[in-house]
Amino acid sequence: MNEVINFIIEFFTYPTTWLMLGGAGIIITLERIFPYNPNQKFFRDGWWNDFFWYNIFQSLVLGYIIFQLISYINGMTGLSKLGLISGLPFWAQLLFFVITHDFYIYWMHRLMHHNIYLWRLHEAHHSPIQVDWIAGARSHSLEILINQSIEYLPIFLLGANPEIILWKNVVNSYFGMFIHSNINARTDNFLFKYILNGPQMHRWHHSAEAQIGKFNFSTKFAFWDWMFGTAYFPINDKCQEYGLKETKFPKNYIKQHIFAFRKFKEYEL
């Protein structure tokens, strides 16, 4: 128990944690000043569920579990002692893991939308009927366990600087909050259309009309969608509806997890 408490205390003492909180404050402020949907309330339906259970409780619990799992694998293999990329500058290590993981998550994200079993895990992420800075935190714990284990394991095994994890978390949080934000950001310029992802592109991925989804799977780098033919970027149209149009999704955190294991109907198989 003391080990868990120490893990939580250390998490909140890292400077990068406060950078993430500062980023959240900036995005929240921009949502209030330049809202995409002006009538959307700050405490919209499901806000507390996403903020506390997913963003705080689940993140801390899974963060501890994933850290222990990776530490065990690292101890069993001893690969980190080889220091395969430890000689690279810090910025090069960070850029390497940001790009390679984003490439992985593009294809994993795409697979989750086209595999009926993985879609059941990813479904929770598409259930909010209003998207904002914290909506992106809503993801089934098994989806997070799979993706973040795959994300952080190479950082350990390749002998990267341990602080890469902290700074990669900052990058993850900034993009996660930004692309889901209720900011009326005109990101149809070259940088935010073809290179970096933004809310103008990503909100179409959460459109209720998209359902299981056929486009805009990128998280940080928009060029994956353009490269692999899944980009959708209407400039003048405005996304009106979000969520799972034909699925009555539970509102309770526990029920949302259990809902992923319901029986398949014949037309789903």
Buried (B, 14 or more C-beta within 10 A) or exposed (E): EEEEEEBEEEBEEBEBBEBBEEBBEEBBEBBEEBBBBEEEEEEBEBBEBBBBBBBEEBBBEBBBBBBEBBEEBBEEEEBBEEEBBEEBEEEEBBEBBBEEBBEBBBEBBBEBBEEEEBBBBBBBBBBBBBBBBBBBBBBBBBBBBBBBBEBBBBBBBBBBBEEBBBBBBBBBBBBBBBBBBBBBBEBBEEEBBBEBBBBBBBBBBBBBEBBBBEBBBBBBBBBBBBEEEBBEBEEEEEBEEBBBEEEEBBEEBEEBBEBBEEEEEEEEE
